Amino acid sequence: MDIFGMGTRHGLSAFEQVAVLGVVITAFLSLLYAWLLRGNVLNKDKGSQKMQDVWETIRIGAESYLQATAPAEFLPGNPVADGSPVPECVCWFRLARRLLRSSLRTLRSLWRLGALLLSLWGQVSR
C-alpha cells in the first residue's frame, strides 16, 4: 500500500499511512464543522440594544486589562521605539531566551550546591 507516496518516500507502514490520512481527514472535518458552527452563531440575533451595550463594555474592559497587564513586547502589533510593529516571533524568541538563561542559572546554582554538599560529605566521612 502506498498512499500519496508516503510508503516509498517516507518509509511508512500501511497502518501509519492510514493513520496519517485519518488525521488529515479528521482535521478537515473539524474545520468544516467549526465553519458551520460559526455560520450558525453569526445568523443568530445579536440581542437587544442593552445586551449589545453590555457586550461592548465587557470588550473594552477586557482589552484595557490586557493592555495594562501584558508587557508591550508580547502584544503583537504594538509599536516599538522606531514605530515598526513587533513581530510575534521576536517576542517569543525573547521570552524563550529569558527562560533559557534563568534555567541555566538555576542549573549552575544546583551544580554548585551539589559540589559543596559532596565536598562537605567528603570532609565528614573522613
C-alpha positions in Angstrom: 0.0 0.0 0.0 1.4 3.4 -1.0 -0.9 6.3 -0.3 0.4 9.5 -1.9 3.9 8.1 -1.9 4.2 8.0 1.9 5.4 4.5 1.9 8.2 4.8 -0.6 9.3 8.4 0.2 9.0 8.3 4.0 9.1 4.6 4.8 5.7 4.4 6.5 3.9 1.1 7.0 0.4 0.6 5.8 -1.1 1.3 9.2 1.0 4.5 9.6 -0.2 5.7 6.2 -3.8 5.1 7.1 -3.3 6.8 10.4 -1.8 9.9 8.8 -4.6 10.0 6.3 -7.1 9.6 9.0 -5.6 12.5 11.0 -5.7 14.8 7.9 -9.3 13.9 7.1 -10.3 14.4 10.8 -8.6 17.9 10.7 -10.5 18.9 7.6 -13.8 17.7 9.0 -13.2 19.6 12.2 -12.5 22.8 10.2 -15.7 22.2 8.3 -17.7 21.7 11.5 -16.2 24.9 13.0 -17.1 26.8 9.9 -20.7 25.5 10.1 -20.9 26.4 13.8 -19.6 29.9 13.0 -22.3 30.5 10.4 -24.9 29.2 12.9 -23.8 31.7 15.6 -23.5 34.6 13.2 -27.0 34.0 11.9 -28.5 34.3 15.4 -30.0 37.5 16.7 -27.4 39.8 18.4 -29.9 40.6 21.2 -31.4 43.8 22.4 -29.5 47.1 22.4 -29.0 46.8 26.1 -27.3 43.4 25.6 -25.0 44.9 22.9 -24.1 47.8 25.2 -23.1 45.3 27.9 -21.0 43.3 25.5 -19.2 46.5 24.3 -18.5 47.4 27.9 -17.1 44.0 28.6 -15.0 44.0 25.4 -13.5 47.4 26.2 -12.7 46.4 29.8 -11.0 43.1 28.7 -8.9 44.9 26.1 -7.9 47.6 28.7 -7.0 44.9 31.2 -4.8 43.1 28.7 -3.1 46.3 27.6 -2.4 47.1 31.3 -1.1 43.7 32.5 0.7 42.3 29.5 4.2 43.5 28.7 4.2 45.6 25.5 6.8 43.3 23.8 4.4 40.3 24.0 1.4 42.0 22.3 1.5 41.6 18.6 1.3 44.8 16.6 2.4 47.2 19.4 4.8 49.7 18.0 8.4 49.9 19.4 10.5 52.9 19.7 11.1 53.3 15.9 7.4 52.8 15.1 7.7 49.4 13.4 5.3 46.6 14.5 6.8 44.0 16.8 6.9 40.6 15.0 5.4 37.8 17.2 8.4 35.5 16.6 10.8 38.1 18.0 8.7 38.4 21.2 8.6 34.6 21.7 12.3 34.4 21.0 13.0 37.0 23.7 10.8 35.0 26.1 12.5 31.7 25.3 15.9 33.3 25.7 15.0 34.7 29.1 13.6 31.3 30.2 16.7 29.6 29.0 19.0 32.0 30.8 17.1 31.6 34.1 17.1 27.8 33.7 20.8 27.8 33.1 21.4 30.0 36.2 19.3 27.6 38.2 21.2 24.6 37.0 24.5 26.3 37.7 23.4 27.0 41.2 22.2 23.5 41.8 25.6 22.2 40.4 27.5 24.4 42.8 25.3 23.3 45.7 25.8 19.7 44.8 29.6 20.2 44.6 29.5 21.9 48.0 27.5 19.1 49.6 29.8 16.5 48.1 32.9 18.2 49.4 31.3 18.6 52.9 30.3 14.9 52.8 33.9 14.0 52.0 35.1 16.1 54.9 32.6 14.5 57.3 33.2 10.9 56.2 37.0 11.1 56.8 
